[in-house]
Amino acid sequence: MKNFILPFFILFLFIQTNVATAQNQFETEGVIVPRTIEFQNKTLQLNGFGTRSKMWVDVYVQALYLTSLSQEAQYILDNDTEMGIRIQILSNLVSSKKLTKSLNAGMEKSVGKENMKQFESQIVLLESMLSTEDTKKGDAFNLIYNPIDTSIWVYKNNKLQGKIPGFEFKKAFFGIWLSNNPVDEDLKNDLLGKF
């Protein structure tokens, strides 16, 4: 009887290990999207992910990470807890300058042109952090909001580039994708896990 049970037990362990491994990450457009990211001793969970396309070109894969999952965009924007956006560049057509221009246009669409002046200093900071060296295909940016110092920590390829202060800026920045007027409605739904 023992000889009969042992192979089934080994098979069961093998299947369980593969299932656990498969849930640690996802793959889309050749990009590995982690299930979680670590930030300041906290684990942020993948809320949703999708691809941003422009003029029939896939520009980047984006993922949203939260401390507790939600499908309510306004709740996420107003929440003063750790959260992150991960962007991985898919095209060599995306330069640091084009990425910055695109993010500025998205923020303007989200908050309105008349409200952009209040974020001038933060936008200059963001531009300088994104352009420390030119952006290329495969580069990954983690932009993580830290409620302790109310700033977005900007990482490029896991290297901290700097911090951008302001809770209102955090709301405007995340609003690029999650506001009532996002850059891409389909991507918004993907990030919210509404497939």
Disulfide bonds with the S-S distance in Angstrom:
none
